[in-house]
Amino acid sequence: MSILWVILGLVLLVIGGDFLVKASVGLSLKFNISKLVIGMTVVSFATSAPELLVSLNAALTGSPAIAINNVVGSNIANIGLVLGITAVIGAIAVDRTFYKLTWPSMMIFSGLLYYFLYNDQILSRIEGVILFVSLIVFLIILIRDSNKGGSVISEDIDEEVDEALAEVSNVKVMAWLVLGALALYFGSVWLVNGAKELAISMGVSDAVIAVTVIAIGTSVPELAASVIAAMKQEKAISLGNLIGSNIFNIGSVLGLTAIIKEIPVTDDTILNNDIFWMLGFAAVLILLILIPKRLEIGRLKGILLVGAYAAFIYMAFL
């Protein structure tokens, strides 16, 4: 039964997230906000809503390990699973500006998270504020950089923002908002409760389920979209957008959750193991991009990433 609740929760989160993105973009276009700003702020925040609801619900219901490892596991899956499988299907070219802004920013956010948790075994409200404000600063820099035509994250903004949503009626937009909010709420409740039951039945901790099952589940939409695009030989994935997602997970999901409810570290494996895997995947990415074939992630590198991710999953359940 626990597996059923996890699956139903994930399905509702995907549906709710989709409704929320459409409604948010529709409203933003009606207010004549530029597509660039919509893509980098509204869409990014809306797509982080499922993870935010899961972490917030977990923190409020006494499962802080799920709140933290939901983000840690998602960041690992984005690089090891999503990027790795996509690269196996088709090589991914990397813009030179990637290592000038987005990768260093991801490392700074990841390092900040580790320091905050290691320092006093809790992600406090003030630390949540620091993470969220840092995200706002990052976005401001990103938008200014994009206006100069330099950002890798802005490459696919025109494709992400559907101008046709501006023509959707206000009633339909409000209906999407309500349905999205309800789906996200119930999806997060079912997923967190199912994850707790699943952890008990399997004899593992909440942290293990969060960093594996929940993280993979919330990465399925991105993985499916990337694989389909790669098989059609379209531009499979924007590496900048993927790294941007990792930054948003830390800055907005954990930042906002900690502001509402401080998140203590209740499982030693988070600091002794899981977060080092997250830092390792983030750090090794720059090496894969620079050597041996510069500015490209090809099939061999993709196989290495997927293999490393498989090793992480195996060791998580040991």
Kinemage of the C-alpha trace (Angstrom):
@kinemage 1
@onewidth
@group {chain A} dominant
@subgroup {mainchain}
@vectorlist {calphas} color= white
{ca met a 1} P 0.000 0.000 0.000
{ca ser a 2} L 2.905 2.334 0.760
{ca ile a 3} L 4.209 1.968 -2.812
{ca leu a 4} L 0.743 2.872 -4.138
{ca trp a 5} L 0.669 6.066 -2.057
{ca val a 6} L 4.161 6.994 -3.296
{ca ile a 7} L 3.143 6.458 -6.940
{ca leu a 8} L -0.156 8.346 -6.543
{ca gly a 9} L 1.680 11.161 -4.770
{ca leu a 10} L 4.244 11.456 -7.567
{ca val a 11} L 1.507 11.454 -10.239
{ca leu a 12} L -0.387 14.245 -8.467
{ca leu a 13} L 2.824 16.266 -8.059
{ca val a 14} L 3.539 16.018 -11.796
{ca ile a 15} L -0.039 17.018 -12.694
{ca gly a 16} L -0.119 19.811 -10.119
{ca gly a 17} L 3.245 21.155 -11.208
{ca asp a 18} L 2.128 21.244 -14.850
{ca phe a 19} L -1.079 23.126 -13.997
{ca leu a 20} L 0.857 25.589 -11.830
{ca val a 21} L 3.426 26.306 -14.560
{ca lys a 22} L 0.694 26.951 -17.148
{ca ala a 23} L -1.292 29.179 -14.803
{ca ser a 24} L 1.788 31.127 -13.682
{ca val a 25} L 2.994 31.723 -17.245
{ca gly a 26} L -0.521 32.695 -18.364
{ca leu a 27} L -0.870 35.270 -15.597
{ca ser a 28} L 2.628 36.647 -16.198
{ca leu a 29} L 1.985 37.103 -19.933
{ca lys a 30} L -1.283 38.917 -19.173
{ca phe a 31} L 0.749 41.394 -17.094
{ca asn a 32} L 3.156 41.858 -20.044
{ca ile a 33} L 6.187 40.506 -18.217
{ca ser a 34} L 9.007 39.675 -20.651
{ca lys a 35} L 9.471 36.051 -21.716
{ca leu a 36} L 13.064 36.135 -20.481
{ca val a 37} L 12.036 37.101 -16.950
{ca ile a 38} L 9.117 34.640 -17.002
{ca gly a 39} L 11.370 31.785 -18.070
{ca met a 40} L 14.046 32.488 -15.493
{ca thr a 41} L 11.811 33.303 -12.514
{ca val a 42} L 8.161 32.313 -12.867
{ca val a 43} L 8.769 29.002 -14.686
{ca ser a 44} L 11.728 28.113 -12.465
{ca phe a 45} L 9.826 28.767 -9.235
{ca ala a 46} L 6.716 26.967 -10.502
{ca thr a 47} L 8.670 23.873 -11.555
{ca ser a 48} L 10.255 23.782 -8.084
{ca ala a 49} L 6.809 23.761 -6.435
{ca pro a 50} L 6.497 19.938 -6.184
{ca glu a 51} L 9.858 19.630 -4.401
{ca leu a 52} L 8.972 22.618 -2.190
{ca leu a 53} L 5.650 21.099 -1.105
{ca val a 54} L 7.293 17.742 -0.374
{ca ser a 55} L 10.095 19.295 1.714
{ca leu a 56} L 7.736 21.653 3.522
{ca asn a 57} L 5.231 18.905 4.299
{ca ala a 58} L 8.037 16.634 5.510
{ca ala a 59} L 9.507 19.352 7.746
{ca leu a 60} L 6.116 20.245 9.234
{ca thr a 61} L 5.187 16.616 9.929
{ca gly a 62} L 8.377 15.655 11.710
{ca ser a 63} L 10.388 14.123 8.856
{ca pro a 64} L 13.289 16.579 8.358
{ca ala a 65} L 15.467 13.888 6.753
{ca ile a 66} L 12.980 13.677 3.867
{ca ala a 67} L 12.970 17.491 3.578
{ca ile a 68} L 16.755 17.654 3.159
{ca asn a 69} L 17.377 14.482 1.163
{ca asn a 70} L 14.533 15.280 -1.227
{ca val a 71} L 16.763 18.105 -2.492
{ca val a 72} L 20.110 16.334 -2.098
{ca gly a 73} L 18.836 13.267 -3.980
{ca ser a 74} L 17.190 15.362 -6.688
{ca asn a 75} L 20.429 17.258 -7.330
{ca ile a 76} L 22.348 13.989 -7.590
{ca ala a 77} L 19.726 12.506 -9.935
{ca asn a 78} L 19.743 15.585 -12.178
{ca ile a 79} L 23.434 15.065 -12.953
{ca gly a 80} L 23.929 11.327 -12.578
{ca leu a 81} L 20.631 10.039 -13.978
{ca val a 82} L 19.059 12.704 -16.223
{ca leu a 83} L 22.261 14.147 -17.683
{ca gly a 84} L 23.958 10.751 -17.813
{ca ile a 85} L 21.188 8.914 -19.709
{ca thr a 86} L 20.654 11.843 -22.084
{ca ala a 87} L 24.383 11.961 -22.896
{ca val a 88} L 24.386 8.208 -23.608
{ca ile a 89} L 21.684 8.790 -26.236
{ca gly a 90} L 23.302 11.866 -27.789
{ca ala a 91} L 26.316 14.069 -27.031
{ca ile a 92} L 25.599 17.362 -25.249
{ca ala a 93} L 27.513 20.471 -26.266
{ca val a 94} L 28.421 22.899 -23.486
{ca asp a 95} L 28.552 26.662 -23.872
{ca arg a 96} L 31.783 28.271 -22.646
{ca thr a 97} L 29.860 30.581 -20.298
{ca phe a 98} L 28.737 27.514 -18.327
{ca tyr a 99} L 31.855 27.411 -16.184
{ca lys a 100} L 31.941 31.197 -15.807
{ca leu a 101} L 28.636 31.545 -13.940
{ca thr a 102} L 26.299 28.579 -13.547
{ca trp a 103} L 28.732 25.875 -12.401
{ca pro a 104} L 30.555 28.127 -9.870
{ca ser a 105} L 27.152 29.270 -8.560
{ca met a 106} L 26.017 25.651 -8.097
{ca met a 107} L 29.212 24.865 -6.187
{ca ile a 108} L 28.753 27.935 -3.959
{ca phe a 109} L 25.138 26.996 -3.125
{ca ser a 110} L 26.132 23.356 -2.502
{ca gly a 111} L 29.027 24.441 -0.291
{ca leu a 112} L 26.804 26.836 1.651
{ca leu a 113} L 24.272 24.082 2.297
{ca tyr a 114} L 26.970 21.737 3.577
{ca tyr a 115} L 28.457 24.429 5.844
{ca phe a 116} L 25.075 25.435 7.289
{ca leu a 117} L 24.130 21.823 8.074
{ca tyr a 118} L 27.572 20.792 9.362
{ca asn a 119} L 28.014 23.911 11.499
{ca asp a 120} L 25.172 23.306 13.963
{ca gln a 121} L 23.236 20.309 12.614
{ca ile a 122} L 20.295 22.502 11.615
{ca leu a 123} L 19.207 24.672 8.702
{ca ser a 124} L 17.958 27.730 10.581
{ca arg a 125} L 15.600 30.500 9.466
{ca ile a 126} L 18.432 32.994 9.003
{ca glu a 127} L 20.332 30.454 6.912
{ca gly a 128} L 17.170 29.887 4.873
{ca val a 129} L 16.967 33.640 4.301
{ca ile a 130} L 20.619 33.706 3.191
{ca leu a 131} L 20.004 30.889 0.691
{ca phe a 132} L 16.859 32.490 -0.714
{ca val a 133} L 18.376 35.984 -0.964
{ca ser a 134} L 21.441 34.464 -2.648
{ca leu a 135} L 19.095 32.892 -5.192
{ca ile a 136} L 17.511 36.291 -5.914
{ca val a 137} L 20.995 37.787 -6.405
{ca phe a 138} L 21.908 34.911 -8.730
{ca leu a 139} L 18.760 35.525 -10.796
{ca ile a 140} L 19.485 39.259 -11.077
{ca ile a 141} L 23.021 38.506 -12.322
{ca leu a 142} L 21.625 35.888 -14.691
{ca ile a 143} L 19.014 38.224 -16.191
{ca arg a 144} L 21.610 40.977 -16.692
{ca asp a 145} L 23.946 38.447 -18.292
{ca ser a 146} L 21.130 37.198 -20.524
{ca asn a 147} L 20.293 40.694 -21.701
{ca lys a 148} L 23.855 40.821 -23.002
{ca gly a 149} L 23.284 37.498 -24.787
{ca gly a 150} L 25.660 35.503 -22.623
{ca ser a 151} L 23.655 33.123 -20.478
{ca val a 152} L 23.440 29.416 -21.229
{ca ile a 153} L 20.252 29.130 -19.191
{ca ser a 154} L 18.458 31.625 -21.433
{ca glu a 155} L 19.059 29.553 -24.586
{ca asp a 156} L 15.708 27.781 -24.479
{ca ile a 157} L 13.537 30.495 -22.895
{ca asp a 158} L 11.538 31.073 -26.076
{ca glu a 159} L 10.728 27.354 -26.231
{ca glu a 160} L 9.790 27.149 -22.538
{ca val a 161} L 7.382 30.098 -22.503
{ca asp a 162} L 4.276 29.408 -24.594
{ca glu a 163} L 2.873 32.767 -25.740
{ca ala a 164} L -0.474 31.098 -26.528
{ca leu a 165} L -1.129 30.946 -22.777
{ca ala a 166} L -1.703 34.719 -22.846
{ca glu a 167} L -4.956 34.066 -24.736
{ca val a 168} L -6.339 31.647 -22.139
{ca ser a 169} L -9.339 33.023 -20.230
{ca asn a 170} L -8.946 34.263 -16.654
{ca val a 171} L -11.441 31.646 -15.468
{ca lys a 172} L -9.341 28.837 -16.952
{ca val a 173} L -6.137 30.256 -15.472
{ca met a 174} L -7.738 30.437 -12.018
{ca ala a 175} L -9.038 26.885 -12.427
{ca trp a 176} L -5.492 25.732 -13.248
{ca leu a 177} L -4.178 27.511 -10.154
{ca val a 178} L -6.758 25.874 -7.868
{ca leu a 179} L -6.339 22.406 -9.395
{ca gly a 180} L -2.561 22.759 -9.326
{ca ala a 181} L -2.530 23.822 -5.678
{ca leu a 182} L -4.855 20.969 -4.637
{ca ala a 183} L -2.870 18.375 -6.598
{ca leu a 184} L 0.426 19.610 -5.141
{ca tyr a 185} L -0.948 19.571 -1.596
{ca phe a 186} L -2.448 16.086 -1.691
{ca gly a 187} L 0.440 14.766 -3.781
{ca ser a 188} L 2.977 15.956 -1.195
{ca val a 189} L 0.936 14.504 1.704
{ca trp a 190} L 0.521 11.102 0.030
{ca leu a 191} L 4.144 10.966 -1.094
{ca val a 192} L 5.587 11.830 2.328
{ca asn a 193} L 3.240 9.457 4.182
{ca gly a 194} L 3.885 6.691 1.648
{ca ala a 195} L 7.637 7.243 1.888
{ca lys a 196} L 7.527 6.898 5.689
{ca glu a 197} L 5.577 3.639 5.440
{ca leu a 198} L 7.865 2.351 2.685
{ca ala a 199} L 10.955 3.088 4.785
{ca ile a 200} L 9.497 1.151 7.731
{ca ser a 201} L 8.491 -1.830 5.574
{ca met a 202} L 11.942 -1.983 3.927
{ca gly a 203} L 13.801 -1.490 7.189
{ca val a 204} L 15.662 1.630 6.023
{ca ser a 205} L 15.569 5.264 7.111
{ca asp a 206} L 13.398 8.078 5.739
{ca ala a 207} L 16.603 9.646 4.408
{ca val a 208} L 17.356 6.616 2.205
{ca ile a 209} L 13.860 6.622 0.665
{ca ala a 210} L 14.035 10.387 0.103
{ca val a 211} L 17.458 10.367 -1.566
{ca thr a 212} L 16.531 7.445 -3.841
{ca val a 213} L 12.831 6.721 -4.484
{ca ile a 214} L 11.481 10.271 -4.054
{ca ala a 215} L 14.428 11.859 -5.865
{ca ile a 216} L 14.116 9.512 -8.857
{ca gly a 217} L 10.347 10.005 -8.926
{ca thr a 218} L 10.566 13.790 -9.030
{ca ser a 219} L 13.223 13.556 -11.761
{ca val a 220} L 11.124 11.343 -14.055
{ca pro a 221} L 9.430 14.261 -15.941
{ca glu a 222} L 12.789 15.864 -16.789
{ca leu a 223} L 14.256 12.483 -17.714
{ca ala a 224} L 11.331 11.570 -19.980
{ca ala a 225} L 11.418 14.935 -21.769
{ca ser a 226} L 15.191 14.728 -22.275
{ca val a 227} L 15.139 11.134 -23.564
{ca ile a 228} L 12.289 11.847 -26.008
{ca ala a 229} L 14.071 14.943 -27.326
{ca ala a 230} L 17.361 13.055 -27.660
{ca met a 231} L 15.713 10.188 -29.551
{ca lys a 232} L 14.165 12.702 -31.951
{ca gln a 233} L 17.687 14.122 -32.377
{ca glu a 234} L 16.545 17.501 -31.139
{ca lys a 235} L 18.548 19.550 -28.692
{ca ala a 236} L 18.251 17.115 -25.801
{ca ile a 237} L 18.832 19.278 -22.796
{ca ser a 238} L 20.202 22.630 -21.767
{ca leu a 239} L 22.965 21.922 -19.263
{ca gly a 240} L 22.515 25.439 -17.946
{ca asn a 241} L 18.854 24.778 -17.168
{ca leu a 242} L 19.735 21.525 -15.414
{ca ile a 243} L 22.333 23.210 -13.206
{ca gly a 244} L 19.894 26.074 -12.662
{ca ser a 245} L 17.425 23.511 -11.317
{ca asn a 246} L 19.989 22.338 -8.755
{ca ile a 247} L 20.543 25.923 -7.632
{ca phe a 248} L 16.787 26.486 -7.315
{ca asn a 249} L 16.403 23.299 -5.286
{ca ile a 250} L 18.809 24.600 -2.651
{ca gly a 251} L 17.927 28.302 -2.802
{ca ser a 252} L 14.155 28.144 -3.099
{ca val a 253} L 13.081 24.693 -1.858
{ca leu a 254} L 15.334 24.413 1.200
{ca gly a 255} L 15.626 28.179 1.626
{ca leu a 256} L 11.866 28.762 1.816
{ca thr a 257} L 11.234 25.579 3.821
{ca ala a 258} L 13.809 26.616 6.449
{ca ile a 259} L 12.274 30.114 6.666
{ca ile a 260} L 8.883 28.560 7.465
{ca lys a 261} L 10.186 25.689 9.608
{ca glu a 262} L 13.797 25.176 10.695
{ca ile a 263} L 15.168 21.833 9.462
{ca pro a 264} L 17.315 19.806 11.891
{ca val a 265} L 19.674 17.033 10.770
{ca thr a 266} L 18.200 13.858 12.271
{ca asp a 267} L 20.042 11.278 10.169
{ca asp a 268} L 23.854 11.124 10.310
{ca thr a 269} L 24.104 9.664 6.792
{ca ile a 270} L 22.999 13.011 5.350
{ca leu a 271} L 26.209 14.722 6.485
{ca asn a 272} L 28.462 11.648 6.499
{ca asn a 273} L 27.535 10.331 3.077
{ca asp a 274} L 24.689 11.763 0.969
{ca ile a 275} L 25.762 15.393 0.783
{ca phe a 276} L 29.293 14.342 -0.247
{ca trp a 277} L 27.798 12.450 -3.187
{ca met a 278} L 25.954 15.636 -4.160
{ca leu a 279} L 29.142 17.702 -3.903
{ca gly a 280} L 31.093 15.019 -5.785
{ca phe a 281} L 28.679 14.856 -8.732
{ca ala a 282} L 28.667 18.655 -8.939
{ca ala a 283} L 32.475 18.915 -8.770
{ca val a 284} L 33.251 16.121 -11.265
{ca leu a 285} L 30.998 17.757 -13.836
{ca ile a 286} L 33.592 20.432 -14.586
{ca leu a 287} L 36.250 17.736 -15.177
{ca leu a 288} L 33.987 15.873 -17.598
{ca ile a 289} L 33.407 19.086 -19.520
{ca leu a 290} L 37.079 20.063 -19.741
{ca ile a 291} L 38.625 16.618 -20.464
{ca pro a 292} L 39.314 14.753 -22.658
{ca lys a 293} L 37.081 16.341 -25.311
{ca arg a 294} L 36.466 19.897 -24.220
{ca leu a 295} L 32.988 21.391 -23.869
{ca glu a 296} L 31.120 18.190 -24.695
{ca ile a 297} L 29.506 15.438 -22.656
{ca gly a 298} L 29.470 12.362 -24.896
{ca arg a 299} L 28.375 8.732 -24.578
{ca leu a 300} L 31.363 7.525 -22.525
{ca lys a 301} L 30.995 10.351 -20.024
{ca gly a 302} L 27.267 9.639 -19.847
{ca ile a 303} L 27.955 5.966 -19.072
{ca leu a 304} L 30.356 7.026 -16.303
{ca leu a 305} L 27.699 9.304 -14.785
{ca val a 306} L 24.989 6.629 -14.888
{ca gly a 307} L 27.420 4.053 -13.470
{ca ala a 308} L 28.332 6.382 -10.621
{ca tyr a 309} L 24.635 7.012 -9.948
{ca ala a 310} L 23.932 3.252 -9.871
{ca ala a 311} L 26.777 2.853 -7.370
{ca phe a 312} L 25.267 5.613 -5.226
{ca ile a 313} L 21.828 3.922 -5.200
{ca tyr a 314} L 23.365 0.533 -4.374
{ca met a 315} L 25.409 1.934 -1.484
{ca ala a 316} L 22.432 3.924 -0.158
{ca phe a 317} L 20.518 0.695 0.481
{ca leu a 318} L 23.446 -1.226 2.001
